[in-house]
Amino acid sequence: MNASVTLSTARRVLGQLRHDRRTAAMVLIMPAVLMVLLRYVFDSQRQFERIAPALLGILAFLVMFMVTSVATLRERTGGTLERLMTTPAGRFDLLSGYAIAFSLLAVAQVALAVGVSLTWLGLEITGSTVMVFVVAALDAVLGTALGLFVSAFARTEFQAMQFMPVVVLPQALVCGLFTPREDMNQVLTWFSDAMPLSYAVDAMNKVTRSSEFTQSLWVSLAVIVGSLFVSLVLGAATLRRRTP
């Protein structure tokens, strides 16, 4: 891995995001805005506190998946990746640069969403505030990594958006947001156990309800980190110079 190529790629992407103010603003404030909206949709602090931890992870994952997949596809269709890949830079170096840039944006996004939830919306947690932020940030980075991976299979921005109901929606339905995973049909439970978003939601629920670092929490964190690393490796392996 060439650190200088990775960092220069990350700086370039961050510079582009700084000039694309609408995209940057959407990424930063959308999860926080949706959390505020959902708080008053439920109109019950008790119901909100039951579902809010899972939503913090899911919304961060969803927004970063959407933005990353579209932005990376735009880089490829515009010929930027084609020019970069004529240099000695490796595919993993380039993809790591994109991941770092979008992950920094994800961290800022999560900080705002968690801060709004804990202060303005009055979300009470038993566990560590720092761990809530860390897990939510990992969920957002996981969405970034998966977005980078699936962007290789899309030819247009519309096709990139079509991956949301294919990749994100099934995971959101079986991750335990609507009903406990153990209460679902056995086949759906197996499917849920294979999906990284299920472990992201489990980890968020655990760190908000307890300050204890249990073995199941460590397993969930390991699955999240492992999944995002595998997504980056697969993304680098399938990275093409340009969409035909």
N, C-alpha and C positions, 0 to 999 in steps of 0.2 A: 504493500500500500504506500503510495506517494503522498505524504502529508501536505506538501506544498501545493500539489494539484488539488487535493481535497479542499484545503482552506481557501484557495483562490476561487474555486467553483462556488463555495459557500458565500464568499464575499460578493461575487457577481450576482448570485440569486437574491441575496439580501438587498443589494442595490436596486435590482429590478422591482422587488417588492416595495421598497421605499418610494419609488416613483409611481407605483400602481396603488394609489391611496385607497381606492374603493375596495380592491381585493384585500388589502391589509386591514382596513377597517372592518370588513365583513368577518374576516377570520378572528380578529381580536374580540369583537363585541357580540357576535352572534350567539355563542353559548350562554353568555351572561344574560342577554336579552331573552332568550328562550327559557332560561331558569326563572326569570321574573314573570314571564307570561304563564308558565306552568304553575307557579305559586298561586296566582290569582285564578287560574282555571280550576284548581282544586278547591280554593277558598277555604282551606282547612290546614292549619299548621301541622296537625297530626298526620294527615295523609301526605302532605308535602314531605315531611321528614322521613316517611317510610320509603318514598320513591326517589327522593332527591339524590342520595349517594350514587345509585345506579345511573341516574340521568347525567350526573356530572361526567362519568366515564364515557357513556354512550355518545353524548353530544360532542365531546372533545374528539372522540374517535371519528364520528360521522363527518364533522366539518373538515378535519384535516385530510381524511380520505378523499373527500370531494375536491378540495382545492388542490391537493398535491397531484392527483391523477390528471386533472385538466391542465394544470400549469406545466407538468412534465411533457404531456402530449403536445402542448403548444410549442415547447422548446424543440421537439423533434420535427413537427410539421413545418416549423419556420426555418429549419436547416441548421439551428445552433448546435445540436448534438452531432450532426454530420461534420461540421467544421471542427468541433472539439475532438472527435474521434479520429481525425487525421493526424493528430498530435500523438506523442508517446503516452499520453494519459490513458490509464486503464479504465475499464468499464466500472469496476468497483470503486475506484478513486472518484470518478465523476458522480456516481450514484450516492456515494457517501457525502460528497459536498452538498448535493441537493438535500439529503436527509438532515444534515447539520443545520442548514439554513431554515428549512421548514420546521425542524424541531425547536429551534430557538423561538420561532413565531408561536409554536404550540405552547411552549412554556409560558410566554406572556399571556396567551389566550386563557390558559388554565388558571394562572394567578388572578386574573380579573374575574373569571367565573366563580372560583372558590371564594375569593374575597367578597363578592357581592352576596353569595349564598350564606356565608357565615355572619355577615354584618347586617346588611339591609334586609335580607329575607329571614334572618333569625334561625338558620339551620344550626341545631345543637348536635354536637358530636361528643362521644365518650372517649374516643381515641385521640391520637396526635394530629394536630393541624398540619404539621410538616409532612406526615405520612399521607394524609389526604391529598395534599398538593403533589407529592411524589408519585403516588399511584395514578392520579388524574393525568399528570404529565406523561407517564409511561403509556397510558391509554391513548393519549393524543399522538405520541410518537409511533405507536403501533398502527394507528390509522394512517400516518404518514408513510410508513414502510409498505403497508399493503397498497396504498395509492400509487406509490412508485412502481410496485410490481405489476399491478393490473393495467397501468397506462401503456405497457408494451403491447397489449393485445387490442388496443383501440386505434382506429384510423381517424376518427373525428371526435370533437368534443362531445357531441351527442352520444356517440358510442361509449365514451368514457363515463358519462353520467348513467348510462344503462347498466353499468356494473354495480351501481348502488343497490337496486333491488335484487341483484344476483348475489353479491358478496356481503352487503351490510344488513339488509332487511331480514334474511333468514337467521342471521346471528342474533339480531335484536329481538326476534320473536321467541327464541329458545334460551336466551341468556339468563332468565330468571326475573326479568323485569315485570312480567304480567302474572306469573305463577311460579312457585318454587320449582326448581329443576327436578327435584326428586318426586314431585307429584305428577309429572308429565308422563305420557306414554313411553314405554321402555325404549322404543326406537328413537323417539325424540330426545330422550335422555342421553342415549349413546351419541347422537348427532351433536347435542349440546356439549358433551364432554370433549368433543374433537374441535370445538370452535374457540379461538383465542378470546373473543369478546366475552364469553361466559366466565373466564378466569379474571378478566378485567373487572367485571361487575362484582364477582365474588370478593376480589381484593378490596374494592371500594366499600362494599358492605362491611367487611371485617374491620378495616381501619377506622371507620366512623362509629362503630358500635363497641369496640374494645381496643384497649391500648396494649394488649398482649400480642406478642409475636408468636403465633402458633405455627405448627408445621404446615397446616393447610394454607396459611397465608404465604409462607415461603414458596410452596409449590405453585400457587397462583402467580406470584411475582416471577418465578423461574420460567413458567410457561409464557408469560407476556414477553419477557426479554428474549427468550428463545425464538418465539414466533416472529418478533420484529427483525431479529438477526437473520433468520431463514428467509424472510420476505426480501430483505436487502440482497442476500446472496442470489436468490432466484431472479430478482429484478435485474441484477448485474448480468446474470447468465443469459437473460432473454432480451437485454437492451439492444435495440436496433439503431442504426445510424439515422434512419429517416423512415417515416411511414410512407409506403408506396401509394 
